[in-house]
């Protein structure tokens, strides 16, 4: 039998990066979690090797980013060769996308998983290897899950929620009846190998031999690279990938790069036919899917693992809030609402990236040196291309401005803004509803306000920021902030940016005013931030009605009589409820 004591509130199936993230965030928010995986032990090979800036920001909120950075190599460039000639080197340009992590971290998936395993262990979650999910039934109150352990013992377990992070062949997805829609695509080969070359390991390399394209990605381990061959030979696609792979890859790379490249015996090779498929919804009832269980696609832009981690984080805080009674079940509908469109857009962008990486079209191959010659000669064009490529891969431009959790109409004339509408909302000098709060220029480690904000983002709760200097205690906005801090303290952190204790609850240091300026917070302005770091609402004056409207999508339960303490001169806000929109 499988050893376990206590009834789990959530069972996560799959202990890869996505499942580990889901388990970590559920446990960090106080849920009892079981994490099971059918494999007998952790994987020893790596499919995913690129971690993009938005995922690094998420790791920072989780408290694991330092461990990742120690094990990876920061990449800030993409260099293109064709026919033995260097065409262009595109440097990372995040000038229009502020972030604390302006690079892609190249880190083996095995290392990513090791850091996350250590993190979940610190939270008391033990991975149950060799434990397979064989079935489940759900009802309105929970899910009955059937598990088979490594010793063949069977167990039926009752849980509130089931999360399938069990990969492209997901058992959870199949039993849930969710179909992957799309098509099969190309066959590629991956290899991890030592490479003897004089190329500096400070960039990802793409090279075209005249008939096919290859990529080289430098690992943190000196002299070791991830190689990608977009056109493996017939023998490589029939199971003989490792035999002679070193010599074949060395020959192809030498031809494309125009210099001798010697590839050592690969430590690992894999030939696979990737697909472009996704589900149209990501949950039914109390059962959810995330990562490759919900979408599979080309590895061309390195998006799969990153997208799955974002999904797991998005889902975990919502599940925890509902399970703990701090939101209505309707909150869980926003998981599919927010993430399915991103998955759909991802399939389109990876199809484009796949075509660019392969470059099969002969006319395009011939024109490439000319086009990139122009790019190289025109700095403004090169910078625009760099920002375009990075914007698609980084995850920094993903937002939820159309989510039902985003309240656009809360604020009136924002901080002196005129009545002109921009993208459906009034312009503001700070991040608007639906955007990352870190889209603001809040990344100076020497600024106390910036440091305080990033510390605050590690709190697993929602955050309400109120700029100090508004109306005094007992009146809006300070009175509303104090009341919210009392009434919603279990899931809402209320901070006063600048000022001292009489100016509002829990002062957040900003001695120079830099944070308030970056966030566009004049005295009395406010900002409501979701647990995943996206702005839900903002306004120029914190009133009870506006805060009620901003919190209404959570379908908050009405407070019990006597549950919240009354402060002198304050009136407790009554959460606004609105009918579910269909």
C-alpha positions as CSV (number, residue, x, y, z in Angstrom):
1,X,0.0,0.0,0.0
2,X,1.0,3.6,-0.5
3,X,2.2,5.2,2.8
4,X,0.2,8.4,3.6
5,X,-1.5,9.9,6.6
6,X,-4.2,12.5,6.5
7,X,-6.8,13.4,3.9
8,X,-5.3,15.5,1.0
9,X,-7.1,18.7,-0.1
10,X,-5.4,18.4,-3.5
11,X,-3.7,15.6,-5.5
12,X,-1.2,16.6,-8.2
13,X,-0.4,14.0,-10.8
14,X,3.1,14.4,-12.3
15,X,6.3,15.5,-10.6
16,X,7.9,17.4,-13.5
17,X,8.4,21.2,-13.4
18,X,4.6,21.9,-13.8
19,X,3.4,19.5,-11.2
20,X,6.2,20.6,-8.8
21,X,5.1,24.2,-9.2
22,X,1.5,23.4,-8.6
23,X,2.3,21.3,-5.5
24,X,4.6,24.0,-4.2
25,X,2.1,26.8,-4.5
26,X,-0.8,24.9,-3.1
27,X,1.4,23.8,-0.1
28,X,2.8,27.3,0.3
29,X,-0.8,28.5,0.7
30,X,-1.5,25.9,3.4
31,X,-3.2,23.1,1.6
32,X,-2.5,19.4,2.3
33,X,-1.1,18.1,-1.0
34,X,-0.2,14.7,-2.4
35,X,2.2,14.6,-5.3
36,X,2.4,11.4,-7.3
37,X,4.3,10.3,-10.4
38,X,4.2,7.0,-12.3
39,X,7.9,7.1,-13.0
40,X,10.1,5.1,-10.5
41,X,12.5,8.0,-10.0
42,X,13.3,11.6,-11.2
43,X,14.1,12.0,-14.9
44,X,17.8,11.9,-15.8
45,X,17.4,13.7,-19.2
46,X,16.2,17.1,-20.1
47,X,13.7,18.2,-22.8
48,X,13.3,21.9,-21.7
49,X,16.4,24.0,-21.2
50,X,15.2,27.6,-21.5
51,X,13.7,29.7,-18.7
52,X,12.4,33.0,-19.9
53,X,12.1,36.3,-17.8
54,X,8.5,36.0,-16.8
55,X,9.1,32.5,-15.4
56,X,12.1,33.8,-13.5
57,X,9.8,36.5,-12.0
58,X,7.5,33.8,-11.0
59,X,10.3,31.8,-9.4
60,X,11.2,35.0,-7.5
61,X,7.7,35.1,-6.1
62,X,8.0,31.4,-5.2
63,X,11.3,32.0,-3.4
64,X,13.4,29.6,-5.7
65,X,15.0,31.9,-8.2
66,X,18.4,32.1,-6.5
67,X,18.7,28.3,-6.7
68,X,17.9,28.4,-10.4
69,X,20.4,31.1,-11.2
70,X,23.2,29.2,-9.5
71,X,22.6,26.2,-11.7
72,X,22.1,28.0,-15.1
73,X,23.8,30.2,-17.6
74,X,22.4,33.6,-18.5
75,X,21.9,34.1,-22.2
76,X,21.6,37.5,-23.7
77,X,22.0,37.0,-27.5
78,X,21.0,35.0,-30.5
79,X,23.5,34.6,-33.3
80,X,22.7,33.5,-36.9
81,X,25.1,31.8,-39.4
82,X,24.4,30.5,-42.9
83,X,26.8,28.8,-45.4
84,X,29.8,29.3,-43.2
85,X,29.2,33.0,-42.6
86,X,28.0,35.0,-39.6
87,X,24.9,36.9,-40.6
88,X,23.8,38.8,-37.4
89,X,24.0,38.8,-33.7
90,X,20.8,39.9,-32.0
91,X,21.5,41.2,-28.4
92,X,18.8,41.1,-25.7
93,X,17.0,44.4,-25.6
94,X,14.5,44.6,-22.8
95,X,14.4,48.4,-22.7
96,X,10.7,48.5,-23.4
97,X,9.9,45.5,-21.2
98,X,11.4,46.2,-17.7
99,X,12.2,43.2,-15.6
100,X,14.7,42.1,-12.9
101,X,15.7,39.2,-15.2
102,X,16.6,40.6,-18.7
103,X,17.9,37.4,-20.1
104,X,17.0,33.8,-20.8
105,X,18.4,31.3,-18.3
106,X,19.7,28.1,-19.9
107,X,19.3,25.4,-17.3
108,X,18.8,21.7,-17.8
109,X,15.3,20.5,-16.9
110,X,16.9,18.0,-14.5
111,X,18.4,20.9,-12.6
112,X,15.1,22.8,-12.6
113,X,13.3,19.8,-11.2
114,X,16.0,19.3,-8.5
115,X,15.6,22.9,-7.2
116,X,11.8,22.5,-7.2
117,X,12.0,19.1,-5.4
118,X,14.0,20.7,-2.7
119,X,11.5,23.5,-2.4
120,X,8.5,21.2,-2.1
121,X,10.3,19.0,0.4
122,X,10.9,22.1,2.6
123,X,7.1,22.5,2.6
124,X,6.6,19.0,3.7
125,X,5.5,17.5,0.4
126,X,6.9,14.1,-0.3
127,X,6.9,12.9,-3.9
128,X,5.4,9.4,-4.3
129,X,7.4,7.8,-7.1
130,X,6.0,4.7,-8.8
131,X,2.5,5.7,-8.0
132,X,0.1,5.7,-10.9
133,X,-3.4,7.2,-11.2
134,X,-5.7,4.6,-12.6
135,X,-9.1,6.3,-12.4
136,X,-11.2,8.9,-10.7
137,X,-14.9,9.8,-10.1
138,X,-16.0,13.3,-9.0
139,X,-19.1,14.7,-7.6
140,X,-20.1,18.2,-6.3
141,X,-18.1,17.8,-3.1
142,X,-14.9,16.1,-4.2
143,X,-12.9,13.6,-6.3
144,X,-12.4,9.9,-5.5
145,X,-9.0,8.9,-6.9
146,X,-7.7,5.4,-7.5
147,X,-3.9,5.0,-7.2
148,X,-1.7,2.0,-7.7
149,X,1.6,2.0,-5.8
150,X,5.0,0.7,-6.9
151,X,4.4,-2.5,-5.0
152,X,1.1,-3.1,-6.8
153,X,-1.0,-2.0,-3.9
154,X,-4.2,-0.1,-4.7
155,X,-5.7,2.8,-2.8
156,X,-8.8,4.9,-3.1
157,X,-8.3,8.4,-1.9
158,X,-10.8,11.2,-1.4
159,X,-9.6,14.7,-2.2
160,X,-11.2,18.1,-2.9
161,X,-9.2,18.7,-6.2
162,X,-7.3,16.8,-8.8
163,X,-4.6,18.5,-11.0
164,X,-3.2,16.6,-14.0
165,X,0.3,17.7,-14.8
166,X,1.1,14.3,-16.3
167,X,2.4,15.3,-19.8
168,X,1.4,14.9,-23.4
169,X,0.0,11.4,-22.8
170,X,-2.0,12.6,-19.8
171,X,-4.1,10.0,-18.1
172,X,-6.0,12.7,-16.3
173,X,-6.9,14.5,-19.6
174,X,-8.0,11.3,-21.3
175,X,-10.2,10.2,-18.3
176,X,-11.6,13.7,-18.2
177,X,-12.6,13.5,-21.8
178,X,-10.7,16.5,-23.0
179,X,-9.5,16.2,-26.6
180,X,-6.2,17.6,-27.9
181,X,-7.1,19.4,-31.1
182,X,-4.5,20.2,-33.8
183,X,-2.1,18.3,-36.0
184,X,1.1,16.4,-36.0
185,X,4.2,18.2,-37.2
186,X,7.9,17.7,-37.8
187,X,10.5,15.2,-36.6
188,X,13.5,16.7,-34.9
189,X,16.5,15.4,-32.9
190,X,17.8,16.6,-29.6
191,X,21.3,15.8,-28.2
192,X,23.2,16.8,-25.2
193,X,26.9,16.5,-25.9
194,X,30.4,18.0,-25.3
195,X,31.4,20.3,-28.2
196,X,34.9,21.4,-29.1
197,X,34.6,24.8,-30.7
198,X,36.1,28.3,-30.5
199,X,32.6,29.9,-30.4
200,X,32.0,31.9,-27.2
201,X,29.3,30.3,-25.1
202,X,27.5,33.6,-24.5
203,X,24.8,33.2,-27.1
204,X,22.4,30.7,-28.7
205,X,23.5,29.8,-32.2
206,X,21.4,29.1,-35.2
207,X,23.0,27.9,-38.4
208,X,21.9,26.9,-41.9
209,X,24.0,24.5,-43.9
210,X,22.2,25.3,-47.2
211,X,19.8,22.5,-46.9
212,X,18.9,22.3,-43.2
213,X,19.1,24.2,-39.9
214,X,20.6,23.4,-36.5
215,X,20.8,25.1,-33.2
216,X,23.4,25.1,-30.4
217,X,22.5,26.2,-26.8
218,X,25.4,26.5,-24.2
219,X,24.8,24.9,-20.8
220,X,26.3,26.3,-17.6
221,X,28.7,23.3,-17.6
222,X,31.6,24.5,-19.7
223,X,32.0,22.7,-23.1
224,X,28.6,21.1,-23.0
225,X,25.8,22.1,-25.4
226,X,22.2,21.3,-26.2
227,X,22.1,20.5,-30.0
228,X,18.9,20.6,-32.1
229,X,18.8,19.0,-35.6
230,X,15.7,20.0,-37.6
231,X,16.3,17.3,-40.3
232,X,17.7,14.1,-38.8
233,X,18.6,11.4,-41.3
234,X,16.5,8.2,-42.0
235,X,18.5,6.1,-39.7
236,X,18.1,8.6,-36.9
237,X,14.4,8.6,-37.1
238,X,14.2,4.8,-37.0
239,X,15.9,4.3,-33.6
240,X,19.6,4.6,-34.4
241,X,19.9,8.2,-33.3
242,X,22.9,7.7,-31.1
243,X,25.0,5.6,-33.5
244,X,27.3,8.0,-35.3
245,X,25.4,11.1,-34.1
246,X,28.5,12.9,-32.9
247,X,30.2,12.7,-36.3
248,X,27.1,13.6,-38.3
249,X,26.3,16.6,-36.0
250,X,29.9,17.8,-36.1
251,X,29.9,17.7,-39.9
252,X,26.6,19.6,-40.2
253,X,27.6,22.3,-37.7
254,X,31.0,22.8,-39.3
255,X,29.4,23.3,-42.7
256,X,27.0,25.9,-41.4
257,X,29.4,27.7,-39.1
258,X,32.3,27.7,-41.5
259,X,34.7,26.5,-38.8
260,X,35.7,23.1,-37.4
261,X,33.3,21.9,-34.8
262,X,33.9,18.5,-33.1
263,X,31.0,17.0,-31.3
264,X,31.8,14.4,-28.6
265,X,29.8,11.3,-27.8
266,X,26.3,12.5,-26.8
267,X,25.3,11.9,-23.2
268,X,21.7,11.7,-24.5
269,X,19.8,11.8,-27.8
270,X,16.1,11.8,-28.6
271,X,14.3,11.8,-31.9
272,X,10.7,12.9,-31.6
273,X,7.8,14.1,-33.7
274,X,6.4,17.1,-32.0
275,X,2.8,18.1,-32.4
276,X,0.7,21.3,-32.3
277,X,-2.3,20.5,-30.2
278,X,-4.3,21.9,-27.3
279,X,-7.5,21.5,-25.3
280,X,-10.4,23.9,-25.6
281,X,-11.0,24.0,-21.9
282,X,-8.7,23.2,-19.0
283,X,-11.0,21.7,-16.4
284,X,-14.2,20.0,-15.7
285,X,-15.7,20.2,-12.3
286,X,-13.0,19.6,-9.7
287,X,-10.4,18.2,-12.1
288,X,-7.8,20.4,-14.0
289,X,-5.0,20.0,-16.5
290,X,-1.9,22.1,-16.9
291,X,1.3,22.0,-19.0
292,X,1.8,19.4,-21.7
293,X,-1.4,17.7,-20.4
294,X,-3.2,20.7,-21.9
295,X,-1.1,21.6,-24.9
296,X,1.8,20.2,-26.9
297,X,3.8,22.0,-29.5
298,X,7.1,22.6,-31.1
299,X,10.2,23.3,-28.9
300,X,11.3,26.0,-31.3
301,X,10.8,28.9,-29.0
302,X,11.3,27.1,-25.7
303,X,7.8,27.9,-24.5
304,X,6.3,24.6,-23.3
305,X,7.7,24.4,-19.8
306,X,7.5,28.1,-19.2
307,X,3.8,28.2,-20.2
308,X,3.0,25.2,-18.0
309,X,4.7,26.8,-15.0
310,X,2.6,30.0,-15.5
311,X,-0.5,27.8,-15.7
312,X,0.3,25.9,-12.5
313,X,0.9,29.2,-10.6
314,X,-2.3,30.7,-12.0
315,X,-4.3,27.7,-11.0
316,X,-2.8,27.1,-7.5
317,X,-3.6,30.4,-5.9
318,X,-7.2,30.2,-7.2
319,X,-7.7,26.6,-6.0
320,X,-6.3,27.6,-2.6
321,X,-8.5,30.6,-2.2
322,X,-11.6,28.7,-3.1
323,X,-10.7,25.7,-0.9
324,X,-10.1,28.0,2.1
325,X,-13.4,29.7,1.6
326,X,-12.0,33.1,0.5
327,X,-13.7,33.1,-2.9
328,X,-16.6,31.5,-4.7
329,X,-16.2,28.5,-7.1
330,X,-16.7,30.9,-10.0
331,X,-13.1,32.0,-9.5
332,X,-11.9,28.7,-10.9
333,X,-13.7,29.4,-14.3
334,X,-11.1,32.2,-14.8
335,X,-8.3,29.5,-15.1
336,X,-9.6,28.4,-18.5
337,X,-10.8,31.9,-19.4
338,X,-7.3,33.3,-18.9
339,X,-5.0,30.5,-20.0
340,X,-6.8,28.9,-23.1
341,X,-6.3,32.1,-25.2
342,X,-2.7,32.2,-24.2
343,X,-2.3,28.5,-25.3
344,X,-4.0,29.2,-28.6
345,X,-1.7,32.2,-29.2
346,X,1.3,30.1,-28.3
347,X,0.4,27.5,-30.9
348,X,0.4,30.2,-33.5
349,X,3.7,31.7,-32.4
350,X,5.4,28.4,-32.2
351,X,4.3,27.5,-35.7
352,X,5.9,30.7,-36.9
353,X,9.0,30.0,-34.8
354,X,9.2,26.5,-36.2
355,X,9.1,27.7,-39.8
356,X,11.8,30.3,-39.1
357,X,14.1,27.8,-37.3
358,X,13.7,25.2,-40.1
359,X,13.9,27.6,-43.0
360,X,13.1,24.9,-45.5
361,X,12.1,27.4,-48.3
362,X,15.0,27.7,-50.7
363,X,14.0,31.2,-51.7
364,X,13.9,32.3,-48.1
365,X,17.3,30.7,-47.6
366,X,18.8,32.7,-50.4
367,X,17.2,35.9,-49.3
368,X,18.2,35.5,-45.6
369,X,21.8,37.0,-45.9
370,X,20.4,40.0,-47.8
371,X,17.6,40.6,-45.3
372,X,19.9,40.2,-42.2
373,X,22.5,42.3,-43.9
374,X,20.0,45.2,-43.8
375,X,19.1,44.4,-40.2
376,X,22.7,44.5,-39.2
377,X,23.3,47.8,-41.0
378,X,20.3,49.6,-39.6
379,X,20.5,49.8,-35.8
380,X,16.9,50.9,-35.4
381,X,15.7,48.0,-37.4
382,X,17.9,45.6,-35.5
383,X,16.6,46.9,-32.1
384,X,13.0,46.6,-33.3
385,X,13.6,43.0,-34.4
386,X,15.3,42.2,-31.1
387,X,12.3,43.6,-29.1
388,X,9.9,41.7,-31.4
389,X,11.6,38.3,-30.9
390,X,12.1,38.8,-27.2
391,X,8.5,40.1,-26.7
392,X,7.2,36.8,-28.0
393,X,9.4,34.6,-26.0
394,X,9.9,36.4,-22.8
395,X,6.3,36.1,-21.5
396,X,6.6,39.7,-20.3
397,X,3.8,41.0,-22.6
398,X,1.3,38.4,-21.5
399,X,-1.6,40.2,-19.7
400,X,-5.1,39.7,-18.5
401,X,-6.8,42.9,-19.5
402,X,-9.9,41.0,-20.8
403,X,-10.2,38.7,-17.8
404,X,-13.3,38.9,-15.6
405,X,-10.9,39.4,-12.7
406,X,-9.7,42.7,-14.2
407,X,-11.8,45.7,-13.3
408,X,-11.2,48.5,-15.8
409,X,-14.0,50.9,-14.8
410,X,-12.9,51.3,-11.2
411,X,-10.8,54.4,-11.7
412,X,-11.9,57.7,-13.0
413,X,-9.5,60.4,-14.2
414,X,-6.2,58.7,-13.4
415,X,-3.6,60.9,-11.9
416,X,-4.3,63.8,-14.1
417,X,-4.9,61.8,-17.3
418,X,-7.3,63.2,-19.9
419,X,-10.4,61.5,-21.1
420,X,-8.8,59.8,-24.1
421,X,-9.2,56.0,-24.0
422,X,-6.2,53.8,-24.7
423,X,-6.8,50.0,-25.3
424,X,-10.2,50.4,-23.5
425,X,-8.8,52.1,-20.4
426,X,-7.7,55.5,-19.4
427,X,-3.9,56.1,-19.7
428,X,-1.9,56.0,-16.6
429,X,1.8,56.4,-15.8
430,X,1.9,53.1,-13.9
431,X,0.8,49.6,-14.8
432,X,-2.8,49.3,-15.8
433,X,-5.4,46.6,-14.9
434,X,-4.4,43.3,-16.5
435,X,-0.7,44.1,-16.7
436,X,2.2,42.8,-14.6
437,X,2.9,45.2,-11.8
438,X,6.6,44.7,-12.6
439,X,6.0,46.1,-16.0
440,X,6.7,49.4,-14.2
441,X,10.3,50.4,-13.7
442,X,10.6,49.0,-10.2
443,X,13.8,46.9,-10.7
444,X,16.5,49.1,-9.1
445,X,18.0,46.9,-6.3
446,X,19.5,50.1,-4.7
447,X,16.0,51.7,-4.3
448,X,14.4,50.8,-1.0
449,X,10.9,51.1,-2.5
450,X,11.7,48.6,-5.3
451,X,13.2,46.2,-2.8
452,X,10.1,46.5,-0.6
453,X,7.7,45.8,-3.5
454,X,9.6,42.7,-4.6
455,X,9.5,41.5,-1.0
456,X,5.8,42.1,-0.9
457,X,5.2,40.1,-4.1
458,X,6.6,37.0,-2.3
459,X,3.6,37.1,0.0
460,X,1.1,34.5,-1.3
461,X,-1.9,36.8,-0.7
462,X,-3.4,39.6,-2.8
463,X,-1.9,43.0,-2.2
464,X,-3.7,46.3,-1.9
465,X,-1.3,49.3,-2.1
466,X,-2.4,52.7,-0.9
467,X,-0.3,55.8,-1.6
468,X,0.2,57.7,1.7
469,X,-0.9,61.3,2.0
470,X,-4.6,61.0,1.3
471,X,-7.4,61.8,3.7
472,X,-6.7,60.9,7.3
473,X,-8.0,58.0,9.5
474,X,-11.7,57.5,9.7
475,X,-12.3,58.8,6.2
476,X,-11.7,57.3,2.7
477,X,-9.2,56.1,1.6
478,X,-7.3,55.3,4.8
479,X,-10.4,54.2,6.6
480,X,-11.3,51.8,3.8
481,X,-7.8,50.4,3.8
482,X,-7.7,49.8,7.5
483,X,-11.1,48.1,7.3
484,X,-10.0,45.9,4.4
485,X,-6.8,44.9,6.4
486,X,-9.0,43.8,9.3
487,X,-11.7,42.0,7.3
488,X,-9.7,40.3,4.7
489,X,-6.3,39.7,6.4
490,X,-6.2,36.0,5.7
491,X,-5.9,36.5,2.0
492,X,-5.3,40.3,1.5
493,X,-2.1,42.2,2.4
494,X,-2.8,45.9,2.8
495,X,0.2,48.2,2.6
496,X,0.6,52.0,2.7
497,X,3.4,53.1,0.3
498,X,5.4,55.8,2.0
499,X,4.3,57.6,5.1
500,X,4.1,56.3,8.7
501,X,1.6,54.2,10.7
502,X,-1.0,56.9,11.2
503,X,-1.1,57.4,7.4
504,X,-2.5,53.9,6.9
505,X,-1.8,50.2,7.7
506,X,1.5,48.4,7.3
507,X,3.8,51.1,5.8
508,X,5.9,49.9,2.9
509,X,9.2,51.8,2.7
510,X,9.6,54.3,-0.1
511,X,11.7,57.1,1.3
512,X,12.6,58.7,-2.1
513,X,9.2,58.3,-3.6
514,X,10.6,56.3,-6.5
515,X,8.2,53.4,-6.1
516,X,5.1,55.7,-6.0
517,X,6.3,57.5,-9.1
518,X,7.0,54.3,-11.0
519,X,3.6,52.9,-10.1
520,X,1.8,56.2,-10.8
521,X,0.5,56.5,-7.3
522,X,-0.3,60.1,-6.3
523,X,-1.5,60.6,-2.7
524,X,-4.6,58.5,-2.1
525,X,-4.2,56.5,-5.3
526,X,-4.4,52.7,-4.9
527,X,-3.5,49.5,-6.7
528,X,-4.9,46.0,-6.2
529,X,-2.5,43.2,-7.2
530,X,-3.3,39.5,-7.7
531,X,-1.2,36.8,-6.1
532,X,0.5,36.2,-9.4
533,X,1.7,39.8,-9.7
534,X,-0.9,41.1,-12.2
535,X,-2.8,44.3,-11.5
536,X,-6.5,43.6,-11.0
537,X,-7.7,47.2,-10.5
538,X,-6.5,50.7,-9.6
539,X,-7.9,54.1,-8.9
540,X,-7.3,57.7,-7.8
541,X,-9.3,57.5,-4.6
542,X,-9.8,54.4,-2.5
543,X,-13.5,54.3,-1.7
544,X,-15.6,51.4,-0.3
545,X,-17.6,51.2,-3.5
546,X,-14.6,51.0,-5.8
547,X,-12.9,48.3,-3.7
548,X,-16.1,46.4,-3.6
549,X,-16.3,46.5,-7.4
550,X,-12.7,45.4,-7.7
551,X,-13.3,42.4,-5.4
552,X,-16.7,41.5,-6.7
553,X,-15.3,38.9,-9.2
554,X,-14.1,36.8,-6.3
555,X,-17.7,36.2,-5.2
556,X,-16.7,36.8,-1.6
557,X,-18.8,35.1,1.1
558,X,-20.7,37.5,3.3
559,X,-18.9,38.1,6.6
560,X,-20.4,36.3,9.6
561,X,-21.9,38.5,12.3
562,X,-19.1,39.5,14.7
563,X,-16.4,38.0,12.5
564,X,-14.6,41.2,11.7
565,X,-13.5,43.8,14.3
566,X,-14.8,47.3,14.0
567,X,-12.4,50.1,14.2
568,X,-13.6,53.4,15.7
569,X,-15.2,55.6,13.1
570,X,-15.1,53.0,10.4
571,X,-17.8,51.2,8.5
572,X,-17.1,47.7,7.3
573,X,-17.5,47.4,3.6
574,X,-20.0,44.9,2.3
575,X,-18.6,42.8,-0.6
576,X,-20.5,43.4,-3.8
577,X,-22.0,40.3,-5.5
578,X,-22.9,40.1,-9.1
579,X,-24.7,37.3,-11.0
580,X,-22.4,34.9,-12.9
581,X,-21.9,35.9,-16.5
582,X,-22.4,33.2,-19.1
